[in-house]
Amino acid sequence: MRKFVIEDHHLITPFNEPACDLSILNKPLKIHQADVLDEALGPTPAELALESVHDLPSFAPEGGEIVVYRDNLYFDSEFFGEFFDQARASRLPSRAVLPADDAAWMKYSIPLSRLKPVKDVNGRPLYYPLDLWYFPDGYVAERHWRDIPIYSDYKEKGYYNVPDSMSNLRPGGMDGEAGRDLDLTHLLTERSCLSIDSWVHVYFANIILGVFSRGSRFEEYLARHNLFALTVLFRAILEQKQVISCSKLVQVGEGTIIDPSAVILGPTTIGRGCYIGPGVVIDNSVIGDNVNIAQGCQLMLSVVGNNCFLPFRASLFMSTLMEYTIVAQNTCLQMCVVGRNSFVGAGTTFTDFNLLPAPLRAMNAYGELEDTGQPVLGGCVGHNTRLGSGLVIMPGRVIESDVVLFASPERRVISRNITYEESDHHKVRASIARLHKRRYPRSVESEDALFEPWE
C-alpha cells in the first residue's frame, strides 16, 4: 500500500497559512491525516507530493494499491475507514463523495468551501466529490472511477434552551400552534469530513464535528454496550468519583497536577505536564501538553493547544486555542478560533449572537462574505496577534495574523474585519513598531480580496 498527498497552497484567512499547518484537535492537520491513515493502512513510507491526482502515473508507474488525498481535507478514522473498506471490497478505482441529501454535510461541509456539486438533469446537486481516492492497481482515467457516497449518520442534538423570542418562533405549526425552527441544535456525526477552506471549517472540525460529536458518540456507545457501562460504573466506584469524572472518561497525561476542587467531566483528554487550578470546570474538552489553567476558569466543548495559559476566571465555550496562546483573566470566548502565539487581553469578550435578525456571514474560500447558515458564531483571531483589554468582538469578525489592537474609546467594539495594515502598532514610533515582527504575510494575489468591509 502506498499513499500520496496533493499539496494545497490556498491560504486560510485570517491565519495566512495553508490548512495542513493549522491545528485540528491539537495536531497540525497533516499530522492528523497521517495518524488516521497509518491506523487504517499501517505505516507507509513518505512519498513525493503531487500537484494533481493525474500526476500519479509519473510517480507510481508500477501500479499497486494506492490512496491519494488532498492535504486540506479533514477526515476522522470513522469516515476514512468507511470509505476504504467499501473501496477495497469493490476492488474498483474509487473516489469519496459527500451526498447532497445528507443534512450534516450540507450544513457544515459545503458552505464557504470550494467543493463543486455534480448535478442531475434538473440542475439539482447529487453529490460533492472529494479529493480522496483509492486505486487497487495504479492510476486509471477518470471515466473508470466509482463514486462512493459516505453518509454522516448524524443525530440532531441541542445544547441549551433559549426563550421563544430568541429561537425564531414562527407561525404555521400543527393545529394553529407556533412552530419552532430547530436552529439552536447541531447535527452530530458518526463520521466527519471537511474541506478546510475557511476559518469556520477549523471551528467545525475542532468543535462540532470534533469534541461535540465525540461526546455524542460516547453517549450512544455507553447506551448500547451494557458491559462497557458496568466497567465505567465499577471504575467510578473504585475511584470514589462521579461516573462522568472517572478515569475511563477523563484521560490525564503524566506529570499533570489537578487541584482536588477542580471538576472535570468526560469525555475529556488532558495532556502531560499540565496544571489545573482550584475551582476549574472542564467539560468534554481536549487539553494539550504543558497547559496552565488557573483558578476559576471554565471550559466547555473546547480545544486548548500545547503550552497555552489561561489565568483566573477565563471562560471558553465551544472555542479553539492553538498552541502558545494566552487568554487573560475575565475573558469570554464563545464559538471562536484563536491562532498560535496570540494574546487576548483581560475582559475581552467575543459575542456570538446577532441582536438583529441578519444572517451571520463569514469569509469563504474565495475571500468573499457568505451566509454561514449558523444562528450563532463567534469570531476568529489569526497567529501572532495581540488584543488589548476590554475589547468586544462582534459575531463572525476576523482579525488578521500579526495584528496588534489597543483598546481605546475610538476602537473598543470590533464591528468589522481588521487587516494587518490597520494594526495599532503602526501608530507608535518606528523603533517600537519594529519589535513586533510580521510572521504570516498574505499572498500578493489575494491581498486585496481577502478582507472586505462589513456593512
LINPE-V79404 format. One record per residue. N is the residue number from 1. OMEGA is omega in radians with two decimals (none if undefined). Layout:
[[N:OMEGA] [N:OMEGA]]
This chain:
[[1:3.07] [2:3.09] [3:3.14] [4:3.13] [5:3.04] [6:-3.13] [7:3.08] [8:-3.04] [9:3.13] [10:3.14] [11:-3.11] [12:3.08] [13:0.07] [14:-3.06] [15:-3.07] [16:-3.09] [17:3.10] [18:-3.10] [19:-3.05] [20:-3.13] [21:-3.13] [22:-3.04] [23:3.05] [24:-3.11] [25:3.06] [26:3.00] [27:2.93] [28:-3.06] [29:-3.10] [30:3.08] [31:3.09] [32:3.12] [33:-3.12] [34:3.14] [35:3.14] [36:-3.12] [37:3.11] [38:3.10] [39:-3.10] [40:-3.00] [41:-2.97] [42:-3.14] [43:3.12] [44:-3.11] [45:3.10] [46:3.13] [47:3.05] [48:-3.09] [49:3.11] [50:2.95] [51:-3.13] [52:3.10] [53:-3.13] [54:3.04] [55:-3.02] [56:-3.14] [57:3.14] [58:-3.07] [59:-3.12] [60:-3.08] [61:-3.07] [62:3.11] [63:-3.06] [64:-3.13] [65:-3.08] [66:2.95] [67:3.12] [68:3.12] [69:3.08] [70:-2.98] [71:3.00] [72:-3.05] [73:3.03] [74:3.02] [75:3.09] [76:-3.06] [77:3.12] [78:3.13] [79:-3.10] [80:3.13] [81:3.11] [82:3.12] [83:-3.05] [84:-3.14] [85:3.12] [86:-3.09] [87:-3.10] [88:3.12] [89:-3.12] [90:-3.07] [91:3.11] [92:3.03] [93:-2.95] [94:3.08] [95:3.11] [96:3.08] [97:3.07] [98:-3.13] [99:-3.07] [100:3.12] [101:3.04] [102:-3.01] [103:-3.13] [104:3.10] [105:-3.11] [106:-3.14] [107:-3.01] [108:-2.98] [109:-3.02] [110:3.14] [111:3.08] [112:-3.02] [113:3.07] [114:-3.14] [115:-3.11] [116:-3.07] [117:2.84] [118:-2.99] [119:3.06] [120:-3.06] [121:3.13] [122:3.10] [123:3.11] [124:3.13] [125:3.05] [126:-3.14] [127:-3.11] [128:-3.12] [129:3.07] [130:3.04] [131:3.13] [132:-3.03] [133:2.93] [134:3.08] [135:-3.10] [136:-3.11] [137:3.10] [138:-3.06] [139:2.98] [140:-3.09] [141:-3.03] [142:-3.10] [143:3.13] [144:-3.10] [145:3.03] [146:3.11] [147:3.12] [148:3.10] [149:3.12] [150:-3.13] [151:-3.09] [152:-3.04] [153:-3.05] [154:2.98] [155:-3.12] [156:-3.12] [157:3.09] [158:3.12] [159:2.94] [160:3.08] [161:3.14] [162:3.09] [163:-3.13] [164:-3.08] [165:-3.10] [166:-3.05] [167:3.07] [168:3.06] [169:-3.04] [170:3.11] [171:3.03] [172:3.11] [173:-3.12] [174:3.06] [175:3.07] [176:3.13] [177:3.10] [178:3.09] [179:-3.07] [180:2.96] [181:-3.14] [182:-3.01] [183:3.04] [184:2.99] [185:3.06] [186:3.09] [187:-3.06] [188:-2.87] [189:2.94] [190:3.09] [191:-3.04] [192:3.09] [193:3.11] [194:2.88] [195:-3.04] [196:-3.13] [197:-3.08] [198:3.08] [199:3.12] [200:3.09] [201:3.06] [202:3.08] [203:3.14] [204:-3.08] [205:-3.13] [206:-2.93] [207:-2.99] [208:3.13] [209:3.13] [210:-3.02] [211:-3.13] [212:3.10] [213:3.08] [214:3.11] [215:3.11] [216:3.13] [217:-3.14] [218:3.12] [219:3.14] [220:-3.14] [221:-3.13] [222:-3.13] [223:-3.07] [224:-3.00] [225:-3.07] [226:-3.13] [227:3.10] [228:3.12] [229:3.10] [230:3.10] [231:3.10] [232:3.13] [233:3.12] [234:3.12] [235:3.13] [236:3.11] [237:-3.14] [238:-3.11] [239:-3.12] [240:3.12] [241:2.96] [242:-3.11] [243:-3.04] [244:-3.14] [245:-3.09] [246:-3.02] [247:3.01] [248:-3.08] [249:-3.13] [250:-3.13] [251:-3.04] [252:-3.11] [253:-3.11] [254:3.05] [255:3.13] [256:3.14] [257:-3.13] [258:3.10] [259:-3.11] [260:-3.11] [261:3.10] [262:3.11] [263:-3.10] [264:-3.09] [265:-3.10] [266:-0.04] [267:-3.13] [268:3.08] [269:3.12] [270:-3.05] [271:-3.08] [272:3.00] [273:-3.14] [274:2.99] [275:3.10] [276:-2.97] [277:-3.11] [278:3.08] [279:3.13] [280:3.04] [281:3.13] [282:-3.08] [283:3.06] [284:-3.07] [285:3.03] [286:-3.14] [287:-3.10] [288:3.14] [289:3.02] [290:3.12] [291:3.11] [292:3.13] [293:-2.95] [294:-2.95] [295:2.97] [296:3.11] [297:3.12] [298:-3.12] [299:3.12] [300:3.10] [301:-3.04] [302:3.11] [303:-3.12] [304:-3.06] [305:-3.12] [306:3.00] [307:3.04] [308:-3.14] [309:3.07] [310:3.06] [311:-2.96] [312:3.03] [313:2.95] [314:-3.08] [315:3.06] [316:3.04] [317:3.13] [318:-3.08] [319:-3.11] [320:2.99] [321:3.01] [322:-2.90] [323:3.07] [324:-3.13] [325:3.11] [326:3.01] [327:-2.96] [328:-3.01] [329:3.06] [330:3.06] [331:3.12] [332:3.12] [333:-3.12] [334:3.09] [335:-3.05] [336:2.95] [337:3.11] [338:-3.09] [339:-3.07] [340:3.04] [341:-3.14] [342:-3.11] [343:3.07] [344:-3.00] [345:-3.06] [346:3.05] [347:3.12] [348:-3.07] [349:3.02] [350:3.13] [351:-3.04] [352:-3.05] [353:3.08] [354:-3.14] [355:3.03] [356:-3.00] [357:3.07] [358:-3.14] [359:3.06] [360:-3.12] [361:3.09] [362:-3.08] [363:-3.14] [364:-3.08] [365:-3.08] [366:3.12] [367:-3.14] [368:3.08] [369:-3.08] [370:3.09] [371:-3.11] [372:-3.04] [373:-3.12] [374:3.10] [375:3.12] [376:-3.14] [377:3.11] [378:-3.10] [379:-3.10] [380:3.12] [381:-3.11] [382:3.11] [383:2.99] [384:-3.09] [385:-3.13] [386:3.12] [387:3.14] [388:-3.09] [389:2.96] [390:3.09] [391:3.02] [392:-3.11] [393:-3.10] [394:-3.03] [395:3.01] [396:-3.11] [397:3.13] [398:3.09] [399:-2.98] [400:3.06] [401:3.06] [402:3.12] [403:2.97] [404:3.12] [405:3.01] [406:3.03] [407:-3.13] [408:3.09] [409:-3.14] [410:-3.10] [411:3.05] [412:3.08] [413:-3.13] [414:-3.05] [415:3.10] [416:3.12] [417:-3.08] [418:3.12] [419:3.09] [420:-3.13] [421:3.13] [422:-3.12] [423:-3.11] [424:-3.14] [425:3.05] [426:-3.07] [427:-3.14] [428:-3.08] [429:-2.96] [430:-3.10] [431:3.09] [432:-3.11] [433:-3.11] [434:-3.12] [435:3.12] [436:-3.05] [437:3.02] [438:-3.05] [439:-3.06] [440:-3.13] [441:3.03] [442:2.99] [443:-3.04] [444:-3.04] [445:-3.11] [446:-2.97] [447:-3.09] [448:-2.98] [449:-2.90] [450:-3.05] [451:3.02] [452:3.13] [453:3.05] [454:3.10] [455:none]]
